[in-house]
Amino acid sequence: ILRHMAANGCSIIIITHKLAEVCEIADRVTVLRRGKTIATVEGEDVNYRYLSHLLVGGEAAQSQVQAGHAGADVLSVEHVSCKGDKGQQALDDISFTLKAGEIMCVAGVSGNGQRELPEAIAGLRSYTGRITLEGKELSRLSVRDIIRAGIAYVPEDRMGMGLAGGMNAMDNLALKDTGKGFWMDYGGLEKRAKEAVCRHDIAMTDVHAPVGLMSGGNLQKLLLAREIAGSPKVLVVCYPVRGLDLNATEAVYRLILQERERGCAVLMISEDLDAILRYADRVMVLYRGRVMGILPREQAKVEEIGMMMLGTTMQEVIESYEKTFDRN
């Protein structure tokens, strides 16, 4: 449809993170980074390699927070595969372990399995393979039992999936209560909501007001407050600071770091390489649903991550160059 419109003289602007779409359809591409135009390319320059270089850039924040104290393996993902919403192969035989007291960040170009992986862990998407929490296989459990086992999940869509905008803070905090019986202690719930608002510095008019009136940063803090209230063993958080201002961003990362220091195993999906290099204890790169590599923080360099995001590694590039040099 878009090609037909363009052929009929319509000018079309597409905004997307998915490089496959860009390379397939674009006549001209403008790359933005940090609110500035980096470059505009067309013709043969519209390709994965060059666009990824422009998107990632050569600079990234080198300041890192203090490394975590990783403990025993808590979550194990073994040969997991699953389909996406359109029937495509979203995850393809991926395996990794997540340790207590560490933050593993998942990097990759959007659309390479970053959505399906956390949904599989949270029990929201069927899969083949095994996911175990301290030896307990999660595929045999209901979503409620997965929550009770110690998995907390912060989705990327905080309003569409994480919180109910028309409900107040009390009810949103109670959405994960899975206790027995049909009665709710609203007096205790109101007290708990006020304590959470105070503890996490959440700005709102009243705990009885609809959360849809709150800012994005306060919504994210409320969502995190609910997920960490039960002291989970594993916290899966997707794009935790997307659309947030600087103060809210720092507040959200502080909450995540506090969970890591408590001994929680954190799996963080992010598109911000600066944040990944700053907060990650290990970096896992996904490409077309496969694990390209897992790098400890001391080996996680922007160039290596960028190459993995393209489906190759720096070592493969070096070997290819050496073969070419030998032939010449």
C-alpha positions in Angstrom: 0.0 0.0 0.0 2.8 2.4 0.9 4.6 1.7 -2.4 1.4 2.2 -4.3 0.8 5.6 -2.5 4.4 6.7 -3.3 4.0 5.7 -6.9 1.0 7.9 -7.1 2.9 10.9 -5.9 2.3 10.8 -2.1 5.2 11.7 0.2 5.6 9.3 3.0 7.5 9.6 6.3 7.9 6.4 8.3 9.2 6.4 11.9 10.5 3.0 13.0 13.2 1.2 14.9 13.1 -1.8 12.7 16.1 -1.8 10.3 14.5 -4.5 8.1 11.6 -2.2 7.3 13.9 0.6 6.6 16.2 -1.3 4.2 13.2 -2.8 2.4 11.2 0.2 1.7 13.1 3.5 2.2 14.3 5.7 -0.6 16.0 8.0 1.8 16.8 7.7 5.5 17.4 10.3 8.2 19.0 9.0 11.4 18.2 10.8 14.7 20.2 10.3 17.9 19.7 12.3 21.1 17.3 14.6 19.3 19.8 15.6 16.6 20.1 14.7 12.9 23.2 12.4 12.5 23.0 11.8 8.8 20.7 11.5 5.8 21.5 8.6 3.4 20.1 7.2 0.2 20.9 4.7 -2.5 23.5 2.1 -1.6 24.1 3.6 1.8 20.6 2.4 2.9 21.9 -0.9 4.4 22.1 -2.7 7.7 25.8 -2.1 8.4 25.9 1.6 7.7 22.6 2.4 9.4 23.5 0.5 12.5 26.8 2.4 12.7 24.9 5.6 12.5 22.3 4.5 15.1 24.8 3.2 17.6 27.5 5.8 17.1 31.1 5.5 18.2 30.5 7.1 21.7 28.8 5.7 24.7 28.9 6.6 28.3 31.9 4.9 29.9 30.9 5.6 33.5 29.5 2.4 35.0 27.8 1.9 38.3 29.4 -0.4 40.7 29.3 -4.1 39.6 26.8 -6.4 41.4 27.8 -9.4 43.4 26.5 -12.2 41.4 25.4 -15.3 43.2 24.0 -18.7 42.2 22.0 -19.3 39.1 18.3 -18.4 39.7 16.7 -18.5 36.2 17.6 -21.0 33.5 16.4 -20.7 29.9 17.2 -23.8 27.9 16.7 -24.2 24.1 13.6 -22.0 24.1 11.8 -21.2 20.8 8.5 -19.5 20.2 6.4 -17.8 17.6 5.5 -14.1 17.3 2.1 -12.6 17.0 2.2 -13.0 13.2 3.4 -16.6 13.3 7.1 -15.8 12.6 9.9 -17.4 14.5 10.5 -14.9 17.3 12.9 -16.9 19.5 15.1 -19.6 18.0 16.7 -22.0 20.4 18.0 -19.6 22.9 19.7 -20.6 26.2 21.2 -18.6 29.1 21.2 -18.4 32.9 20.5 -15.4 35.1 22.2 -15.1 38.5 21.1 -13.7 41.8 22.4 -10.1 42.3 23.2 -9.3 38.7 21.6 -7.2 36.0 21.7 -8.8 32.5 20.7 -6.3 29.8 19.3 -7.5 26.5 20.4 -5.5 23.5 19.4 -5.7 19.9 17.6 -3.9 17.1 13.8 -3.7 17.8 11.8 -6.8 16.6 14.5 -9.4 17.3 12.7 -11.2 20.1 12.9 -8.6 22.9 9.2 -8.7 23.4 8.6 -12.4 23.2 11.4 -13.4 25.6 10.0 -11.6 28.7 6.5 -12.8 27.8 7.6 -16.4 27.7 9.3 -16.0 31.1 6.2 -14.4 32.6 4.0 -17.2 31.3 2.2 -15.0 28.8 3.4 -16.7 25.6 3.7 -20.5 24.8 7.1 -21.9 23.9 9.1 -25.0 23.4 12.2 -25.8 25.6 12.6 -25.3 29.3 12.5 -22.3 31.6 13.2 -23.0 35.3 13.3 -20.9 38.4 15.6 -22.5 41.0 14.9 -25.9 39.4 11.2 -25.5 39.1 9.9 -25.7 35.6 7.7 -22.7 34.8 5.9 -24.1 31.7 3.9 -26.3 34.0 2.7 -23.4 36.1 -0.2 -20.9 35.7 0.6 -17.2 35.5 -0.5 -16.8 39.1 1.8 -19.6 40.2 4.7 -18.1 38.3 4.1 -14.8 40.2 3.9 -16.7 43.5 7.2 -18.5 42.6 9.0 -15.2 42.4 8.8 -13.8 38.9 8.0 -10.1 38.6 7.3 -8.6 35.1 7.3 -4.9 34.1 6.0 -4.7 30.4 7.1 -2.1 28.0 3.5 -0.8 27.6 3.0 0.6 31.1 -0.6 1.8 30.5 -1.9 -0.7 27.9 -0.6 -3.7 29.8 0.9 -2.8 33.1 -1.7 -0.5 34.7 -5.4 0.2 34.4 -5.7 4.0 33.7 -9.3 4.2 34.9 -8.5 2.6 38.3 -6.9 4.3 41.3 -3.5 3.6 42.8 -5.0 1.3 45.5 -6.7 -1.0 42.9 -3.7 -1.0 40.6 -1.4 -2.1 43.5 -3.8 -4.8 44.3 -3.9 -6.3 40.8 -1.3 -8.9 41.6 -2.8 -9.9 45.0 -3.4 -13.6 44.6 -4.5 -14.5 48.1 -7.3 -16.9 48.8 -10.9 -15.7 49.3 -13.1 -13.1 47.8 -12.8 -10.3 50.3 -10.4 -7.3 50.0 -9.1 -5.3 53.0 -9.5 -1.8 51.6 -8.3 -0.2 54.8 -5.1 -2.1 54.7 -4.8 -1.5 51.0 -5.1 2.2 51.4 -2.4 2.2 54.0 -0.2 0.1 51.8 -0.8 2.4 48.8 0.1 5.5 50.8 3.3 3.9 52.1 4.3 3.0 48.6 3.6 6.5 47.3 5.7 8.0 50.1 8.5 5.4 49.9 9.0 5.8 46.1 8.2 9.5 45.9 5.3 9.0 43.6 3.5 12.3 42.8 -0.3 12.0 42.7 -3.2 14.0 44.0 -4.7 11.1 46.0 -4.5 7.3 46.1 -8.2 7.3 45.2 -7.7 9.2 41.9 -7.4 7.4 38.5 -3.8 6.7 37.7 -4.4 7.7 34.1 -4.0 11.3 35.3 -0.4 10.7 36.4 2.8 11.5 34.4 4.8 8.7 32.7 7.5 8.8 35.3 5.1 8.4 38.2 3.2 5.7 36.4 6.5 3.7 36.0 7.4 4.1 39.6 4.0 2.9 40.7 4.3 -0.1 38.4 7.7 -0.9 39.7 6.5 -0.4 43.3 3.8 -3.0 42.7 6.2 -5.6 41.1 8.9 -5.3 43.7 6.5 -5.3 46.7 6.7 -9.0 47.0 10.5 -9.2 47.0 10.7 -11.2 43.8 13.6 -13.5 42.9 13.6 -12.4 39.3 12.6 -9.0 37.9 12.0 -8.8 34.2 11.7 -5.2 33.1 11.2 -4.0 29.5 12.3 -0.5 28.3 12.0 0.8 31.9 12.7 4.5 31.1 11.2 4.9 27.6 9.6 8.4 27.4 10.7 9.5 30.9 12.5 12.7 31.8 15.9 12.7 33.5 14.7 12.8 37.1 12.2 10.0 36.6 14.9 8.0 34.7 17.3 8.2 37.5 14.6 7.3 40.1 13.6 4.2 38.1 17.2 3.0 37.7 17.7 3.5 41.5 14.8 1.1 42.1 16.3 -1.5 39.8 19.7 -1.2 41.4 18.2 -1.5 44.9 16.6 -4.8 43.7 19.9 -6.1 42.4 21.6 -5.2 45.7 18.9 -7.1 47.6 19.9 -10.2 45.6 17.2 -10.1 42.9 18.2 -11.3 39.5 17.3 -8.6 36.9 16.7 -9.1 33.2 16.5 -5.7 31.6 15.5 -5.2 28.0 16.7 -1.8 26.7 17.4 0.0 23.5 19.7 2.6 25.1 23.3 1.4 24.7 24.5 4.1 27.1 22.3 2.7 29.9 23.3 -0.9 29.0 27.0 -0.2 29.2 26.5 1.7 32.5 24.2 -0.7 34.4 24.7 -4.1 33.0 26.8 -6.8 34.7 26.4 -8.9 31.5 25.0 -8.0 28.1 23.1 -10.5 25.9 22.6 -9.5 22.3 19.7 -10.9 20.3 19.5 -11.0 16.5 16.6 -12.6 14.7 15.6 -14.5 17.8 19.0 -16.0 18.5 21.6 -15.2 21.1 24.6 -13.7 19.3 26.7 -13.6 22.4 26.8 -12.8 26.1 29.5 -10.4 27.2 30.6 -9.6 30.8 30.7 -5.9 31.5 34.5 -5.6 31.1 34.3 -7.0 27.5 31.1 -5.1 26.5 32.2 -2.5 24.0 30.0 -0.5 21.8 31.7 -1.8 18.6 31.3 -5.4 19.5 27.7 -5.0 20.6 26.9 -3.1 17.3 28.4 -5.9 15.2 26.3 -8.5 17.1 23.2 -6.5 16.6 23.9 -6.8 12.8 24.2 -10.6 13.1 28.0 -10.9 13.2 30.9 -10.6 15.6 34.0 -8.6 15.7 36.0 -11.8 15.5 34.3 -12.9 12.3 35.0 -9.5 10.8 38.7 -9.8 11.8 38.9 -13.3 10.3 37.3 -12.2 7.1 39.7 -9.3 6.8 42.7 -11.6 7.5 41.6 -14.0 4.8 41.2 -11.1 2.3 44.7 -9.8 3.3 46.2 -13.3 2.8 44.7 -13.6 -0.6 46.1 -10.2 -1.6 
